[in-house]
């Protein structure tokens, strides 16, 4: 069996976990979610959820990983044999996400390269997606990069690449956001993005209590995805954390980085989208905004080419560092499960990633279906079961002792949180989100 590595220190861990958290979700999902849900109302809800839910949930997953020093396939089983299936679930989720995330990564590679040469506005996204060779080569390049960094290992691959990509990503984000904010044309969009507006709580037109409920659901769902919670990633990364490292401090820092980049991404994207295509475009988000509208917006801006290059470099780094974290999770789960060497595991995962990405590369419908299965169906179930498991099966003391929390009131608060507040909230969100997306109820 492979010898388990350790992060070289607190900073290396915080950087790696933040690199996982800061991903495409921050850039193309967060801003449009805010635009669709009352601007500042969403921002406020998101920040509150991140602090009061995000931090304790991160602490929980990281502590489980460090306590057992195993990835999800074995963590739960080690703590209680009968609960192995939660580990299976936490293992399946990244297995589903990895291939389709790498397809999106492939699109980003294409845009990154084009931004240096012909400019991205010249790409016709829809017809390019039918160019199987083009999509194939870019996707393969992205997969190869992901694989290489995982193959090289925790210290040589993941830590070293994050040390370059994360500071660059943060500097680029700040620089582009400052540039956009200084443009006089950005004012209306900034107001639209940041000022709380209860009259437009939901893009479907819902306001009042139903609109607020929708906004809260959206903020909570976004928080889970963005912090890489309930995907097995934080358990895996936690398994490499040193025993003397402070998990609560690390968790607070990860949440800070992730929220900071998300808020700035909104400042980059919303003003341009709003000036260019009004509220409708700002709310749209997704592929269309990122790969069709934004390139056009850039090309109409002063210094647009430079902004474009900076932007797609930033997106590439965000996508790659997140992709590494899922690939690492799958590799680590596989190695713990089959007791094989890490490099053998990495090669198997690479082959799997390549083959399993073919349906998503060929069809947006397939990609959407995988995303729905992981994001809407399985992740909330996994989050719920993890809280239930810690709260009622192994008991909160296991986590509290692992993080060496000795203050009685903090122990009490965490216990109430993990036993009641978190599972109830997650269940409500899951059921109402599901009914809403199948059109059974309309929030
Ligand atoms: N947290 C990532 C983001 O915001 C999401 C993610 C990470 C998804 C890793 C998959 C794998 O985009």
Boltz pocket constraint, residues with backbone or C-beta under 6 A from the ligand:
constraints:
  - pocket:
      binder: B
      contacts: [[A, 20], [A, 21], [A, 22], [A, 23], [A, 24], [A, 25], [A, 26], [A, 97], [A, 101], [A, 224], [A, 225], [A, 226], [A, 227], [A, 228], [A, 233], [A, 322], [A, 323], [A, 325], [A, 326]]
      max_distance: 6.0
